[in-house]
Amino acid sequence: MRDIIFALSVRSIRLHFLRSVLAALGIVIGVVAIASMGMMGANMTLSVTEELSAMGNILVVRASGEMHGGGVPGMGGLGGGGDDEDLITDDQFKDIQRIAGKYGTVYAVYSESDTIEYGDSERRTTVYGLDPDLIPSIVTLSDGSYPKSTSSVIIGPTLAERLDLKIGSKIDIGDPDEGPTTTVRVVGIIEERGMSMDLNTDSAIIGNEKLFIGMYGGEGEYEQVNIALDDINDAETVKTDIEDQLNRKEEEVSVLDSSRMLESITSTLGTLTSFVMAIAGISLIVAAVSIFNVMMMSVTERIREIGILRSIGTQKLEVRKMFIYEAAILGLIGAVIGAIFSVAIGYIVVLAMVGTTEYFFSPGSLVYVPFAMLVGVIICLVSGVYPAWRASNLDPIDALRAE
């Protein structure tokens, strides 16, 4: 009897093929929407996490006025010319160095946003001034050498690409309309780092402290102080010690733990992904209504058939199964086709929105395909429950009398 019931379900789908295809198409669209949005969110999260996790051992110390002013460490680089209260003083730097020096590398950062010119090209970028002895331990070069004089600098790969800069290129730093400019020579190109919390070097210029002070002044007044911890587990201890020491009378500095920032960013991305998937899931609700409509029409059209089946001894459970099978078949077909399209469309969406498909085939990304399939099948089964119940509860005598 089970094989016959299943065969009847298949027969009904074949007899109403176009209607069944349109119903399954709704499931296909819903599965593609949910899987694609899920994979986009997962790839975005994995990409950001990979970039920031490498900087998870970094603590960034800034003057409280600067932090409260909305600056994001390593992202703006627009300081360097502010008031004293917005900068880390040399005495504060020495205190930080004394407290955190035993836990890792402590270095002060001079930073300024300025205009640079190369040939006919002009743009604004961030200029960093660092201790020349520490530059090799802070950034890695993809080509060239580290600056050894006040007339040499290293530059980020994005800046080099956009201005077509090479080793030996000479660039002018400063706006000629506002004052004298400084000519420097490029001696190295920094390896791409992506998003980071300490220094945003991909589009920046890095020179030694003397070069920076010679151009902008402000000796002993730092935009921020970075601490590269040897052990990430010391982050909370160092942060607490610095805040207890420097903020005893009033809040002078704020310490940003990049690992906490990573948690915050990934949490936000996760929430955003869930929200987008919920919106995409609306298409499955539409599909559910379509499936429900198809099943109700099927019940109405097959009243006499149901009456005959019931009159020859078919149980109510078997009649319910016939319609549940029909809903399940539509759901499975739609889910499988949707899964196939999800991989292709999801790949395009991830490439367009995230910019890389490096993590596309990772388990954390592909898991959204079976998840979307499961949701699609469940939606179909739920949509078929009431029509199946109604069909099984038809009175056999009344069903046989139906035209």
C-alpha positions in Angstrom: 0.0 0.0 0.0 2.9 2.4 0.8 4.3 2.0 -2.8 0.9 2.6 -4.3 0.3 5.7 -2.1 3.7 7.1 -3.1 3.0 6.4 -6.8 -0.3 8.3 -6.5 1.6 11.3 -5.2 4.0 11.2 -8.1 1.1 10.8 -10.5 -0.6 13.9 -9.1 2.6 15.9 -9.6 3.0 14.7 -13.2 -0.6 15.4 -14.1 -0.3 19.0 -12.8 3.3 19.5 -13.9 3.3 23.2 -14.6 1.5 24.0 -11.3 4.0 21.8 -9.4 7.0 23.4 -11.1 5.8 26.9 -10.2 5.3 25.8 -6.6 8.8 24.2 -6.4 10.3 27.3 -8.0 9.3 29.3 -4.9 11.3 26.9 -2.8 14.2 27.2 -5.2 14.2 31.0 -4.9 13.9 30.8 -1.1 16.8 28.3 -0.7 19.0 30.4 -3.0 18.2 33.6 -1.1 18.9 32.1 2.3 22.0 30.2 1.3 23.5 33.1 -0.6 23.0 35.6 2.1 24.3 33.1 4.7 27.4 32.4 2.7 28.0 36.1 2.2 27.8 36.8 5.9 30.0 33.9 6.8 32.7 34.8 4.2 32.6 38.4 5.4 33.0 37.3 9.1 35.8 34.8 8.2 37.7 37.4 6.2 37.5 40.1 8.9 38.3 37.6 11.6 41.4 36.4 9.7 42.7 39.9 9.2 42.1 41.0 12.8 43.1 37.9 14.6 46.7 38.4 13.5 46.5 41.7 15.5 44.7 40.1 18.5 47.8 40.6 20.7 47.8 44.4 20.2 46.8 46.9 22.8 46.3 50.5 21.7 46.7 53.3 24.2 45.3 56.7 23.3 44.6 59.9 25.2 41.0 59.8 26.5 40.0 63.0 24.7 41.2 61.5 21.4 39.4 58.2 22.0 36.2 59.9 23.1 36.3 62.0 20.0 35.4 59.0 17.9 38.8 58.1 16.6 39.4 54.4 15.7 43.0 53.3 16.3 44.8 52.5 13.2 42.0 53.6 10.9 42.2 57.3 10.7 45.6 58.6 11.3 44.3 62.1 11.3 45.9 63.3 14.5 49.4 64.6 15.2 48.4 68.2 15.2 45.8 68.3 17.9 45.9 69.8 21.4 48.2 68.4 24.1 45.3 66.8 25.9 44.5 64.8 22.8 47.9 63.3 22.6 50.0 60.9 24.7 52.8 62.8 26.4 56.4 61.6 26.7 56.0 61.1 30.5 52.9 59.0 29.9 54.7 57.0 27.2 57.5 56.3 29.7 55.0 55.1 32.3 53.3 52.8 29.8 56.7 51.5 28.7 57.7 50.8 32.3 54.4 48.9 33.0 54.1 47.0 29.7 57.7 46.6 28.6 58.1 43.2 30.3 55.0 41.9 28.5 56.1 42.7 24.9 57.2 45.5 22.6 56.0 49.0 23.3 56.3 51.8 20.7 55.0 55.3 20.3 53.3 56.4 17.0 53.5 59.9 15.5 50.7 60.3 12.9 49.5 63.0 10.5 47.3 63.1 7.5 48.9 65.1 4.6 49.0 65.7 0.9 51.6 63.9 -1.2 52.6 64.4 -4.8 54.3 62.2 -7.3 54.5 63.4 -10.9 51.1 64.7 -11.9 49.3 62.7 -9.2 48.2 64.1 -5.8 46.4 62.5 -2.9 46.1 62.6 0.9 47.5 59.8 3.0 48.7 59.0 6.5 52.3 59.7 7.4 53.6 57.7 10.4 56.8 58.4 12.4 58.3 55.4 14.3 61.4 54.5 16.1 63.8 53.4 13.3 65.1 50.6 15.5 61.7 49.1 16.0 60.3 49.5 12.4 61.7 46.0 11.3 59.8 44.3 14.2 56.6 46.2 13.5 56.1 45.9 9.7 57.3 43.4 7.1 58.5 44.4 3.7 57.6 42.7 0.4 60.4 44.5 -1.4 63.3 46.9 -0.7 64.9 47.8 2.7 64.0 49.7 5.8 64.6 53.5 6.1 68.0 54.4 7.5 67.9 58.1 7.0 65.5 61.1 7.4 65.1 61.3 3.7 63.9 57.7 3.1 60.5 56.1 3.7 58.6 52.9 3.2 55.1 52.8 1.7 52.0 50.6 1.7 51.2 48.4 -1.3 47.9 50.1 -2.0 49.6 53.5 -2.2 52.4 52.1 -4.4 49.9 50.6 -6.8 47.6 53.6 -7.1 50.5 56.1 -7.7 52.7 53.5 -9.6 55.5 54.1 -7.0 58.6 51.9 -7.1 61.8 51.5 -5.1 63.7 54.7 -5.8 60.7 56.9 -6.5 60.8 60.4 -5.0 57.6 61.9 -3.6 56.8 65.3 -2.1 55.0 65.4 1.2 53.0 68.5 2.1 50.7 71.0 0.3 52.8 73.5 -1.6 50.0 76.0 -1.2 50.2 75.9 2.6 54.0 75.7 3.1 57.2 74.0 2.2 57.2 70.4 1.1 59.6 67.6 2.0 61.0 65.3 -0.7 61.6 61.7 0.4 62.8 58.6 -1.4 61.0 55.3 -1.4 63.3 52.5 -0.2 60.8 49.8 0.6 57.3 48.6 0.0 55.3 47.1 3.0 53.7 43.7 2.7 49.9 43.9 2.6 48.4 43.8 6.1 44.7 44.6 5.5 42.5 45.9 8.3 44.4 46.3 11.6 44.1 48.0 14.9 47.6 49.3 15.4 48.7 50.8 12.1 46.8 51.1 8.8 49.8 50.8 6.6 48.4 49.7 3.2 47.9 53.2 2.1 50.4 55.0 4.4 53.9 56.3 4.5 56.3 55.3 7.3 59.5 57.2 8.1 61.6 57.5 11.3 60.7 59.9 14.1 63.2 62.5 13.1 61.7 62.9 9.7 58.2 63.3 11.2 59.3 65.8 13.8 61.2 67.8 11.2 58.0 68.1 9.1 55.4 68.6 11.8 57.1 69.2 15.2 55.4 67.9 18.3 58.3 66.0 19.7 57.3 63.8 22.6 53.5 64.1 21.7 52.2 60.9 20.3 49.0 60.0 18.5 49.0 56.6 20.2 51.1 54.0 21.9 50.9 50.4 20.7 51.8 47.3 22.8 52.6 44.1 20.9 52.1 41.4 23.6 54.3 38.3 23.6 51.3 36.4 25.2 47.8 37.4 24.3 46.6 36.1 27.7 48.4 39.1 29.4 46.1 41.6 27.7 43.7 42.1 30.6 46.6 42.3 33.1 48.4 45.0 31.1 45.3 46.9 30.4 44.3 47.0 34.1 47.8 48.0 35.2 48.0 50.9 32.7 44.5 52.2 33.6 45.2 51.9 37.3 48.5 53.7 37.0 47.6 56.5 34.6 44.0 57.1 35.5 44.4 57.3 39.3 43.2 61.0 39.6 41.3 61.4 36.3 40.9 59.5 33.1 43.9 60.4 31.0 44.1 57.4 28.7 41.9 54.7 27.2 43.2 51.2 26.4 41.7 49.3 23.5 42.1 45.6 23.5 41.9 44.5 19.8 40.7 41.0 20.8 37.6 42.6 22.3 37.2 44.7 19.2 37.4 41.5 17.2 34.6 40.0 19.3 32.5 43.0 18.9 32.9 43.2 15.1 32.2 39.5 14.6 29.2 39.7 16.8 27.9 42.6 14.8 28.5 40.8 11.5 26.7 37.7 12.9 23.7 39.8 13.8 23.7 41.5 10.4 23.9 38.1 8.7 20.9 36.7 10.7 18.9 39.8 9.8 19.6 39.6 6.1 18.8 35.8 6.1 15.5 36.6 7.9 14.6 39.0 5.1 15.6 36.4 2.5 13.4 33.9 4.4 10.4 36.0 3.4 10.6 34.3 0.0 10.1 31.0 1.6 7.0 32.2 3.3 5.7 33.2 -0.1 6.7 29.7 -1.3 4.8 28.1 1.6 1.6 29.9 0.6 2.1 28.7 -3.0 2.6 25.1 -1.8 -0.4 25.3 0.5 -2.5 26.6 -2.4 -1.3 23.8 -4.7 -2.1 21.1 -2.1 -5.6 22.6 -1.3 -6.4 22.6 -5.0 -5.1 19.0 -5.3 -7.5 18.0 -2.5 -10.4 19.7 -4.1 -9.7 18.2 -7.5 -9.3 14.6 -6.1 -12.3 14.4 -3.8 -13.8 11.5 -5.8 -10.4 9.7 -5.9 -10.2 10.1 -2.1 -13.7 8.8 -1.7 -12.8 5.7 -3.8 -9.6 5.1 -1.8 -11.5 5.3 1.5 -14.3 3.1 0.3 -11.9 0.2 -0.6 -10.4 0.3 2.9 -7.6 2.9 2.6 -6.9 4.2 6.1 -6.9 7.9 7.0 -3.2 7.7 7.7 -2.5 6.5 4.2 -4.5 9.3 2.7 -2.6 11.8 4.8 0.7 10.3 3.7 -0.3 10.6 0.0 -0.5 14.4 0.4 2.5 14.7 2.7 4.5 12.7 0.1 3.4 15.2 -2.5 4.5 18.2 -0.5 7.8 16.4 0.4 8.6 15.7 -3.2 8.0 19.3 -4.2 10.2 20.4 -1.3 13.0 18.0 -2.1 13.1 18.9 -5.8 13.0 22.6 -5.0 15.7 22.2 -2.3 18.1 20.2 -4.4 17.8 22.6 -7.4 18.1 25.5 -5.1 21.2 24.1 -3.5 22.9 23.7 -6.9 22.0 27.3 -7.9 23.1 28.5 -4.4 26.7 27.4 -4.9 26.9 29.3 -8.3 25.0 32.4 -7.3 26.5 32.4 -3.8 30.0 32.4 -5.3 29.1 35.5 -7.4 27.5 37.3 -4.5 30.5 36.6 -2.2 33.0 37.8 -4.8 31.0 41.0 -5.5 30.2 41.9 -1.8 33.3 40.6 0.1 35.9 40.9 -2.7 37.4 37.4 -2.1 36.3 33.8 -2.3 39.2 32.5 -0.2 36.8 31.1 2.4 33.9 30.2 0.1 34.4 26.5 0.3 35.1 26.4 4.0 32.7 24.4 6.2 31.5 27.6 7.9 30.4 29.0 4.6 29.0 25.9 2.8 27.0 24.8 5.9 24.3 27.3 4.8 23.5 25.2 1.7 22.1 22.2 3.7 20.6 24.6 6.2 18.6 26.3 3.5 17.6 23.0 2.0 16.4 21.8 5.4 14.4 24.9 5.9 12.9 24.6 2.4 11.8 21.0 3.0 10.3 21.8 6.4 8.4 24.7 5.0 6.9 22.4 2.3 6.0 19.7 4.9 4.3 22.2 7.2 2.4 23.6 4.2 1.0 20.2 3.4 -0.1 19.2 6.9 -3.6 20.9 6.8 -4.5 19.8 3.3 -3.5 16.3 4.1 -5.5 16.4 7.3 -8.5 17.8 5.5 -8.3 15.1 2.8 -8.1 12.2 5.3 -11.1 13.5 7.1 -13.5 13.7 4.1 -16.5 11.5 4.5 -16.2 8.7 1.9 -19.9 8.8 1.0 -19.9 12.6 0.4 -16.6 12.3 -1.5 -18.1 9.7 -3.9 -21.1 11.9 -4.5 -18.9 14.9 -5.5 -18.9 15.9 -9.1 
